[in-house]
């Protein structure tokens, strides 16, 4: 039963107040909780605005693909667990959904904070025999508030 208790402890949501999470690393030390809240921008002309409550993620996804600005906005929902995040985007009128999973990478050696993700996009193909699913990777960098 001790194994189950440890596994359940791993599932507890991380602290988002910057204090230590209380979860030990494999080497026995504790690491600081990750703060995903805020605005993130990717190299593929996308902007992600996240709000975290406990382990729940809500937010907005904006893209510049095919446009000059970030005018169009889509709903985001997901979860965080430690330095890991997963979120889905409802592309609404485009009859598509996307899900991303990723990991936070701390700012070090001149780099800024980032989230490295892998995504799946499922589009409805009108008249097609099957739906279309594509995949890829993306890296989001934290946007500093000015």
MARMI-204880 format. One line per 4 residues: number of its first residue (from 1); their letters; for each residue x, y, z of N, C-alpha, C. Coordinates in nm, 2 decimals. Atoms other than C-alpha are relative to their C-alpha. Layout:
N
NUM	a	X:Y:Z:X:Y:Z:X:Y:Z; ...
END
This chain:
146
1	xxxx	0.08:-0.12:0.00:0.00:0.00:0.00:0.08:0.13:0.00; -0.08:-0.12:0.00:0.29:0.24:0.05:0.03:0.05:-0.14; -0.02:-0.04:0.14:0.35:0.24:-0.33:-0.11:0.08:-0.05; 0.11:-0.08:0.05:0.00:0.36:-0.39:0.00:0.14:0.06
5	xxxx	0.00:-0.13:-0.06:0.03:0.64:-0.14:0.11:0.09:-0.07; -0.10:-0.08:0.07:0.35:0.76:-0.31:-0.04:0.04:-0.14; 0.05:-0.03:0.13:0.19:0.74:-0.65:-0.11:0.12:0.01; 0.10:-0.10:-0.02:-0.11:0.95:-0.52:0.07:0.13:0.03
9	xxxx	-0.07:-0.12:-0.04:0.13:1.20:-0.37:0.05:0.07:-0.13; -0.05:-0.06:0.12:0.28:1.25:-0.72:-0.11:0.06:-0.08; 0.11:-0.06:0.08:-0.06:1.33:-0.86:-0.06:0.13:0.06; 0.05:-0.12:-0.06:-0.12:1.62:-0.62:0.04:0.12:-0.08
13	xxxx	-0.04:-0.12:0.08:-0.13:1.96:-0.80:0.11:0.07:0.06; -0.12:-0.08:-0.05:0.18:2.17:-0.78:-0.05:0.13:0.07; 0.03:-0.13:-0.05:0.19:2.49:-0.58:0.03:0.10:-0.10; -0.02:-0.10:0.10:0.16:2.80:-0.79:0.05:0.13:0.06
17	xxxx	-0.04:-0.12:-0.07:0.28:3.05:-0.53:0.15:0.02:0.00; -0.14:-0.01:0.01:0.65:3.00:-0.61:0.07:-0.07:0.12; -0.06:0.07:-0.11:0.71:2.80:-0.29:0.03:-0.14:-0.04; -0.03:0.14:0.03:0.85:2.45:-0.29:-0.12:-0.08:0.00
21	xxxx	0.12:0.08:0.02:0.60:2.19:-0.40:-0.01:-0.11:0.11; 0.00:0.11:-0.09:0.69:1.94:-0.13:0.02:-0.13:-0.06; -0.02:0.13:0.06:0.74:1.67:-0.38:0.16:-0.02:-0.02; -0.14:0.02:0.01:1.09:1.52:-0.36:0.04:-0.05:-0.15
25	xxxx	-0.05:0.05:0.12:1.30:1.46:-0.67:0.06:-0.13:0.02; -0.06:0.13:-0.01:1.47:1.13:-0.74:0.12:0.01:0.09; -0.12:-0.02:-0.09:1.78:1.27:-0.56:-0.03:0.04:0.14; 0.04:-0.03:-0.14:1.57:1.35:-0.25:-0.02:0.15:0.02
29	xxxx	0.02:-0.14:-0.02:1.57:1.73:-0.30:-0.14:0.04:-0.06; 0.13:-0.05:0.05:1.26:1.94:-0.37:0.03:0.11:-0.10; -0.02:-0.11:0.10:1.22:2.17:-0.67:-0.11:0.10:0.01; 0.10:-0.10:0.00:1.03:2.49:-0.70:-0.11:-0.03:-0.10
33	xxxx	0.12:0.02:0.09:0.68:2.48:-0.85:0.02:0.09:-0.12; 0.00:-0.07:0.13:0.65:2.60:-1.21:-0.11:0.09:-0.01; 0.11:-0.10:0.02:0.45:2.91:-1.29:-0.03:0.01:-0.15; 0.04:0.00:0.14:0.27:2.86:-1.62:-0.08:0.12:-0.04
37	xxxx	0.08:-0.12:0.03:0.05:3.17:-1.58:0.07:0.10:-0.09; -0.06:-0.11:0.08:0.10:3.44:-1.83:-0.02:-0.02:-0.15; 0.00:0.00:0.15:0.16:3.50:-2.20:0.12:-0.07:-0.05; -0.11:0.08:0.07:0.37:3.27:-2.42:-0.01:0.02:-0.15
41	xxxx	0.01:-0.02:0.14:0.46:3.32:-2.78:0.09:-0.11:-0.07; -0.08:0.11:0.06:0.58:3.04:-3.02:0.06:0.05:-0.13; -0.07:-0.03:0.12:0.80:3.04:-3.33:-0.09:-0.01:-0.12; 0.09:0.02:0.11:0.50:2.95:-3.54:-0.12:0.10:0.00
45	xxxx	0.09:-0.11:0.00:0.32:3.28:-3.50:-0.13:-0.02:0.09; 0.11:0.02:-0.09:0.10:3.18:-3.21:0.03:0.06:0.14; -0.01:-0.06:-0.13:0.03:3.34:-2.87:-0.10:-0.08:0.09; 0.07:0.07:-0.09:-0.09:3.15:-2.57:-0.01:0.08:0.13
49	xxxx	0.02:-0.07:-0.13:-0.24:3.32:-2.26:-0.06:-0.10:0.10; 0.04:0.10:-0.09:-0.27:3.09:-1.96:-0.04:0.05:0.14; 0.04:-0.03:-0.13:-0.45:3.11:-1.63:-0.01:-0.13:0.07; 0.00:0.13:-0.07:-0.38:2.83:-1.38:-0.07:0.01:0.14
53	xxxx	0.06:0.01:-0.13:-0.60:2.74:-1.08:0.01:-0.14:0.04; -0.03:0.14:-0.04:-0.48:2.44:-0.89:0.08:-0.07:-0.11; -0.06:0.07:0.12:-0.40:2.19:-1.17:-0.07:0.03:-0.13; 0.08:-0.03:0.13:-0.65:2.33:-1.42:0.05:0.12:-0.07
57	xxxx	-0.05:-0.11:0.09:-0.55:2.54:-1.72:-0.12:0.05:-0.08; 0.09:-0.07:0.09:-0.78:2.79:-1.89:0.07:0.11:-0.07; -0.07:-0.11:0.07:-0.68:3.04:-2.15:-0.05:0.02:-0.14; 0.03:-0.04:0.14:-0.68:3.18:-2.50:0.12:-0.03:-0.09
61	xxxx	-0.10:0.03:0.10:-0.49:3.08:-2.81:-0.02:0.10:-0.12; 0.02:-0.09:0.11:-0.43:3.34:-3.08:0.11:-0.04:-0.10; -0.09:0.03:0.10:-0.26:3.28:-3.41:0.01:0.11:-0.11; -0.02:-0.09:0.11:-0.11:3.50:-3.68:0.01:-0.06:-0.14
65	xxxx	-0.01:0.08:0.12:-0.10:3.23:-3.94:-0.11:0.05:-0.10; 0.09:-0.05:0.11:-0.25:3.39:-4.26:-0.06:0.14:0.04; 0.05:-0.13:-0.04:-0.31:3.72:-4.08:0.12:0.09:0.05; -0.10:-0.10:-0.04:-0.12:4.04:-3.98:0.01:0.00:0.16
69	xxxx	0.00:-0.01:-0.14:-0.22:4.04:-3.61:-0.07:-0.12:0.07; 0.05:0.11:-0.08:-0.35:3.82:-3.33:-0.15:0.02:0.02; 0.14:-0.04:-0.01:-0.72:3.91:-3.40:-0.09:-0.12:0.05; 0.09:0.12:-0.03:-0.88:3.56:-3.38:0.05:-0.07:0.12
73	xxxx	-0.03:0.05:-0.13:-0.90:3.40:-3.04:-0.08:-0.13:0.02; 0.06:0.13:-0.01:-0.97:3.03:-2.95:0.01:-0.04:0.15; 0.00:0.04:-0.14:-1.05:2.87:-2.61:0.10:-0.11:0.02; -0.10:0.10:-0.04:-0.79:2.66:-2.43:-0.04:-0.06:0.14
77	xxxx	0.02:0.06:-0.12:-0.84:2.41:-2.15:0.10:-0.12:0.02; -0.09:0.11:-0.02:-0.61:2.16:-1.99:0.04:-0.02:0.15; -0.05:0.03:-0.14:-0.40:2.05:-1.68:0.15:0.02:0.00; -0.14:0.00:-0.02:-0.06:2.10:-1.53:0.03:-0.10:0.11
81	xxxx	-0.05:0.09:-0.11:0.14:1.86:-1.31:0.15:0.02:0.01; -0.14:-0.03:-0.02:0.47:1.98:-1.18:0.05:0.09:-0.12; -0.05:-0.08:0.11:0.67:2.10:-1.48:-0.06:-0.04:-0.14; 0.07:0.05:0.12:0.44:1.93:-1.73:-0.14:0.07:-0.02
85	xxxx	0.13:-0.07:0.03:0.14:2.08:-1.91:-0.06:-0.08:-0.12; 0.07:0.05:0.12:-0.13:1.95:-2.15:-0.12:0.10:-0.02; 0.11:-0.09:0.03:-0.39:2.17:-2.32:-0.06:-0.03:-0.13; 0.07:0.02:0.13:-0.64:2.15:-2.60:-0.06:0.13:-0.04
89	xxxx	0.06:-0.12:0.07:-0.76:2.42:-2.84:-0.11:-0.04:-0.08; 0.11:0.02:0.08:-1.10:2.43:-2.99:0.00:0.11:-0.11; -0.02:-0.09:0.12:-1.06:2.58:-3.34:-0.14:0.05:-0.05; 0.13:-0.05:0.03:-1.44:2.65:-3.35:-0.04:-0.02:-0.14
93	xxxx	0.05:0.00:0.14:-1.56:2.74:-3.70:0.08:-0.07:-0.10; -0.09:0.07:0.10:-1.27:2.56:-3.86:-0.02:-0.15:0.01; 0.03:0.15:-0.02:-1.41:2.22:-3.74:0.13:-0.08:0.02; -0.12:0.07:-0.04:-1.08:2.12:-3.58:0.03:0.02:0.15
97	xxxx	-0.05:0.00:-0.14:-0.93:2.05:-3.24:0.15:-0.04:0.00; -0.14:0.04:-0.02:-0.57:2.03:-3.12:0.03:-0.02:0.14; -0.05:0.02:-0.14:-0.40:1.90:-2.81:0.15:0.00:0.00; -0.15:-0.01:-0.02:-0.05:1.97:-2.69:0.04:-0.05:0.14
101	xxxx	-0.06:0.04:-0.13:0.16:1.81:-2.42:0.15:0.06:0.00; -0.13:-0.06:-0.01:0.48:1.98:-2.30:0.06:0.00:0.13; -0.08:-0.01:-0.13:0.74:2.05:-2.04:0.06:0.14:0.01; -0.06:-0.13:-0.02:0.86:2.37:-1.89:0.15:-0.01:0.01
105	xxxx	-0.14:-0.01:-0.01:1.22:2.46:-1.93:0.04:0.14:0.06; -0.03:-0.12:-0.07:1.37:2.71:-1.69:0.10:0.09:-0.08; -0.09:-0.09:0.06:1.56:3.02:-1.80:0.14:-0.03:0.06; -0.13:0.02:-0.04:1.93:2.94:-1.79:0.10:0.02:-0.12
109	xxxx	-0.10:-0.03:0.10:2.25:3.03:-1.98:-0.05:0.09:-0.11; 0.05:-0.10:0.10:2.09:3.33:-2.16:-0.13:-0.03:-0.06; 0.13:0.03:0.06:1.77:3.15:-2.26:-0.11:0.05:0.09; 0.12:-0.04:-0.09:1.43:3.27:-2.14:-0.08:-0.13:0.02
113	xxxx	0.09:0.12:-0.04:1.16:3.04:-1.99:-0.07:-0.04:-0.13; 0.07:0.05:0.12:1.00:2.82:-2.25:-0.08:-0.13:0.04; 0.07:0.12:-0.01:0.75:2.54:-2.29:0.02:-0.08:-0.13; -0.02:0.07:0.12:0.85:2.27:-2.53:-0.11:-0.10:-0.02
117	xxxx	0.12:0.08:0.02:0.55:2.09:-2.68:0.00:-0.09:-0.12; 0.04:0.09:0.11:0.43:1.81:-2.91:-0.15:0.01:-0.01; 0.14:-0.02:0.02:0.09:1.86:-3.07:-0.06:-0.10:-0.10; 0.08:0.07:0.10:-0.18:1.67:-3.26:-0.12:0.09:-0.04
121	xxxx	0.11:-0.08:0.05:-0.43:1.85:-3.48:-0.09:-0.09:-0.08; 0.10:0.08:0.07:-0.75:1.68:-3.60:-0.10:0.09:-0.07; 0.09:-0.09:0.08:-0.94:1.85:-3.88:-0.11:-0.09:-0.07; 0.10:0.07:0.07:-1.27:1.75:-4.03:0.02:0.04:-0.15
125	xxxx	-0.02:-0.02:0.15:-1.23:1.70:-4.41:-0.13:-0.02:-0.07; 0.13:0.01:0.06:-1.57:1.77:-4.57:0.02:-0.08:-0.13; 0.00:0.09:0.12:-1.64:1.50:-4.83:0.11:-0.10:0.00; -0.11:0.10:0.00:-1.33:1.30:-4.73:-0.05:-0.13:0.07
129	xxxx	0.04:0.12:-0.06:-1.35:0.94:-4.64:0.04:-0.01:0.15; -0.05:0.00:-0.14:-1.15:0.99:-4.31:0.04:0.14:0.04; -0.05:-0.13:-0.05:-1.06:1.28:-4.09:0.15:0.01:-0.01; -0.14:-0.02:0.01:-0.72:1.43:-4.11:0.07:0.03:0.13
133	xxxx	-0.08:-0.03:-0.12:-0.47:1.42:-3.82:0.14:0.03:-0.04; -0.14:-0.03:0.02:-0.14:1.59:-3.82:0.07:0.03:0.13; -0.08:-0.02:-0.13:0.14:1.63:-3.56:0.12:0.09:-0.03; -0.12:-0.08:0.01:0.43:1.85:-3.49:0.05:0.04:0.14
137	xxxx	-0.05:-0.05:-0.13:0.63:2.03:-3.22:0.00:0.15:-0.01; 0.00:-0.15:-0.01:0.64:2.39:-3.10:0.07:0.03:0.13; -0.06:-0.05:-0.12:0.83:2.59:-2.84:-0.06:0.14:0.02; 0.06:-0.12:-0.04:0.66:2.87:-2.66:0.10:0.07:0.10
141	xxxx	-0.09:-0.08:-0.09:0.87:3.15:-2.49:-0.08:0.10:0.08; 0.08:-0.10:-0.09:0.74:3.36:-2.20:0.02:0.14:-0.06; 0.00:-0.14:0.04:0.64:3.71:-2.31:0.01:0.09:0.12; -0.01:-0.09:-0.12:0.76:3.97:-2.06:-0.11:0.11:-0.01
145	xx	0.10:-0.11:-0.01:0.49:4.21:-1.94:0.07:0.13:0.00; -0.07:-0.13:0.01:0.58:4.56:-2.03:-0.09:0.11:0.06
END
